[in-house]
Amino acid sequence: QVQLVESGGGLVQAGGSLRLSCAASRSFFGINAMSWYRQAPGKQRELVARLTSGGNTNYADSVKGRFTISRDNVKNTVCLQMNLLKPEDTAVYYCNADTTGGVLWGQGTLVTVSS
């Protein structure tokens, strides 16, 4: 069973950047897609970015042009580069793996953007 561990969250000022990483415990074989979700206080969890095994990506409208999802198959990591951060990006960010054996979630990493 794949385990996912996120890192890279923290406090940043508006306009700044952060890079989140999601480390998987094994290779990506059998994983259909990797995604980043986020959940702000009092709100539902929402999809931020998704990267399929075929290399296709899609992003939430609110982050298009600012966030980039990428994958390193050698290091078994998926990253989310977040630029031009806004206070409304403040949330707990979760890594998600859509696998042939089911859906997996990481424990989450907190991103706080101050104005």
C-alpha positions as CSV (number, residue, x, y, z in Angstrom):
1,Q,0.0,0.0,0.0
2,V,1.3,3.4,-1.0
3,Q,1.8,6.0,1.8
4,L,1.9,9.7,1.1
5,V,3.8,12.3,3.2
6,E,3.5,16.0,2.4
7,S,6.0,18.7,3.3
8,G,6.8,22.2,2.5
9,G,4.0,24.1,4.1
10,G,4.5,27.2,6.2
11,L,3.8,30.9,6.6
12,V,4.5,33.2,3.7
13,Q,3.5,36.8,2.8
14,A,1.1,37.6,0.0
15,G,2.9,37.5,-3.3
16,G,5.4,35.0,-2.1
17,S,6.1,31.4,-3.1
18,L,6.1,27.9,-1.6
19,R,6.8,24.5,-2.9
20,L,5.0,21.5,-1.5
21,S,6.2,18.0,-1.9
22,C,4.5,14.7,-1.6
23,A,6.6,11.7,-1.1
24,A,5.2,8.3,-2.0
25,S,6.5,5.1,-0.4
26,R,6.8,3.3,-3.7
27,S,7.0,3.9,-7.4
28,F,4.1,5.3,-9.3
29,F,3.3,2.2,-11.2
30,G,-0.5,1.5,-10.6
31,I,-1.2,5.1,-9.9
32,N,-3.6,6.7,-12.3
33,A,-3.2,10.3,-11.1
34,M,-1.7,12.4,-8.4
35,S,-3.5,15.5,-7.1
36,W,-3.3,18.3,-4.6
37,Y,-6.4,19.3,-2.7
38,R,-6.9,22.0,-0.1
39,Q,-9.3,22.7,2.6
40,A,-9.7,26.1,4.2
41,P,-11.4,26.6,7.5
42,G,-15.1,26.2,7.3
43,K,-15.0,25.2,3.6
44,Q,-15.1,21.9,1.7
45,R,-12.0,20.2,0.4
46,E,-11.4,21.3,-3.2
47,L,-9.2,20.1,-6.0
48,V,-6.3,22.4,-6.7
49,A,-4.3,20.5,-9.3
50,R,-4.2,17.1,-10.9
51,L,-1.5,15.2,-12.9
52,T,-2.4,12.0,-14.7
53,S,0.0,9.2,-15.4
54,G,-0.1,10.3,-19.0
55,G,1.1,13.7,-18.1
56,N,-2.1,15.6,-18.4
57,T,-2.8,18.4,-15.9
58,N,-5.8,20.4,-14.8
59,Y,-6.0,23.2,-12.3
60,A,-8.7,25.0,-10.3
61,D,-9.5,28.3,-12.0
62,S,-8.4,30.1,-8.9
63,V,-4.8,28.9,-9.2
64,K,-4.3,28.7,-13.0
65,G,-1.2,30.6,-14.0
66,R,0.1,30.6,-10.4
67,F,0.5,27.0,-9.4
68,T,2.3,24.2,-11.2
69,I,2.1,20.5,-10.4
70,S,5.0,18.2,-11.4
71,R,6.2,14.7,-10.8
72,D,9.6,13.2,-10.3
73,N,9.4,9.4,-11.0
74,V,12.9,8.8,-9.8
75,K,12.3,10.3,-6.4
76,N,8.7,9.2,-6.2
77,T,7.5,12.7,-5.5
78,V,4.8,15.0,-6.7
79,C,5.3,18.7,-6.2
80,L,3.1,21.8,-6.2
81,Q,4.9,25.0,-7.0
82,M,2.8,27.9,-5.7
83,N,3.7,31.4,-6.8
84,L,2.0,34.8,-6.3
85,L,0.3,33.4,-3.2
86,K,-2.8,35.2,-1.9
87,P,-4.4,35.2,1.5
88,E,-7.3,33.1,0.1
89,D,-4.8,30.3,-0.7
90,T,-4.5,29.7,3.1
91,A,-5.6,26.1,3.7
92,V,-4.4,22.7,4.6
93,Y,-3.1,21.1,1.4
94,Y,-3.5,17.4,0.9
95,C,-1.7,15.0,-1.5
96,N,-4.0,12.5,-3.2
97,A,-3.2,9.4,-5.2
98,D,-5.8,7.7,-7.4
99,T,-4.5,4.2,-7.6
100,T,-5.7,0.9,-9.0
101,G,-6.2,-0.2,-5.4
102,G,-8.2,2.9,-4.4
103,V,-7.7,6.5,-3.3
104,L,-5.0,7.5,-0.9
105,W,-4.5,10.7,1.1
106,G,-1.6,12.2,2.9
107,Q,-1.9,13.8,6.3
108,G,-1.9,17.4,5.0
109,T,0.4,20.4,5.3
110,L,-0.7,23.8,6.4
111,V,-0.1,26.8,4.2
112,T,-0.8,30.3,5.7
113,V,-0.6,33.4,3.5
114,S,-0.5,36.7,5.4
115,S,-1.7,39.9,3.8
